């Protein structure tokens, strides 16, 4: 499985006429080696080339006991890791650089003339990671199953009138109890007007009667992420909030109905966005319809009006329309889908019909 993934990367490198590449993103290194290494400020680099001179450069503080099927070059804290790396590369050929490599490593490599040119090659690994294999799909299903359980527990806590921050702390305990590796992103619990901020930072607010409650949560399970948003109401639903909710719910359903292999991402976005605009709330839908997800909560790619790429089988992304009216109400409903020929599989199973919590 790991070799298959590496072979796909090498094939794309060959198509791009890129003989060598440095991959630094820990998520991508995990994807290609099966090993998580979080190096902090120290250099971590997977060097691959078309001549099979692949090596992983890592600090001695992170010993690797498994056979990763790749040569490992260790360095220590009193050595210059970039200088060591530069001795293994083909200096007379172009060098691809993966995203998010700190400038002090890259600039030093350039000073050492460790390549005839330096190009942004991030999309090579991103595109390989984009389409999930059957094992990854199953891991995503398992992660989302835990998210369904956690969402149910969080919603049942609302009558206890815990603060948003307290709800977040309880969620951490829920993930531990369920055997997850923790949050896949910073969770959001927003009461009332706070729900109208799409990226609200939880505070000490408590729920009031008539409030909408946005809960946006996800976990990591076996290194794969889940993500889901539900909006419910406490005690009763103001009529305007009911109208907003029903519009968002229909937009969510239309986005899911449109999603599938062979469809452009921008057309999926339009399926939901056009309905919200038709109902007069277009200016309150302030973000793209969705994002890709996998090892990272936000993998490469999105569901937006600007993305004219065609969906490929095995891509996993969110459908999350929202309407946010400042000072009044915010509603978001988010599901993850796996694109298939002729449609999609929805990973989230917690109900979406309007729910009032007593």
C-alpha positions, 0 to 999 in steps of 0.5 A: 500500500505504501509503495503504491502511494510512493509510485503514484507520486513518482509517476506524477513527478515524471509527468512534470519532468521533475527528477527530485523532490523534498517533502516536509509536511508531516501528514504527507510523510505519514501518508508515504511512510506510515510513520508520524514524526512531529519535529517541532523546529527541527528539520524533517525531510523526505527526499525522493527522486526518480533514480530511487535515491529516496531518504528520510532525514530526521533528528536523532531525537526521533528514533525509527525502529520500524522498517519503513522501506526507505533509507534513514539519515540521522543528524543531531542538534550540533550538526547542520541538517540542510548541509547534510541533506545537500550532499545527497541531492542532484545539484544539477537538476531541478528540485521540487519543494513541498509546501510549508517548509520553513524559509530558513531551511529552504533558503539555506538549501538554495544558498548551497545550490542544491538544485538547478532550480527550485519549484513549488511541487506541493500539488504532486503529493496533494493530488495523490492524497486527494483520492482515498483508497478503500482502507482510507475510506473505511478509516473515515467512516470509523472516525465519522461514526465516533463523531455521530456518537459525540454529537448526540452526547453534546446536544443532550448536554445543552439543557445543563446550560454549561458555558461554551468553554465547558462544553468544549472541555467535556468534548475532550473527555468524550473523545478520550472515552471513545478512543479517539486521538483528540480533536481534528480541529478546534471545536465550535459551540456557539449560542444565540448570536455567537452562532452567527460567527462562522469561526466563533471562539468559545467563551463563557456564554450560556444558552438562553431560551430561543437560542440556536446552538451551532455545534461544529466538532470532529475527531481524529481516529487512527490518524483520519479526521471527522467533521460535522456541524449541527444546529439545534434550538433550545426550548423553542424556535423563533419563526425567523430562525425556523425559516433560516434553518429550513433554507440551510437544510434544503441547501445542504440536501441540494449540495449532497444531491449534486455531489458525485464523481464527474461533477465540477466542484463549482457546480456543487457549490452553486447547487446550494448557494443559488438556492440560498440566494434565491431565498434572499439570504445570499449575502449571509452565506459568507464562505465556500460550500466545503473543504476536502478532508482526510489525514488533515481536517482541511486537505488540498482542494475545496468546494467553491465557485472558483474550483472548476476541477471535476470531482474524482471517485474517492474524493472526500469533502464537506457540504456545509452551507450556512446563513449568519445574520449578525446579532440574531441567528446563525445556522450551519449544517455540515456533512462529509461525503465520499464521491462515487460514480453517480452520486456520493456516500454521506458519512454523517448519520446524526439527524438533520431535521429541525430539533428543539432541545427541552 
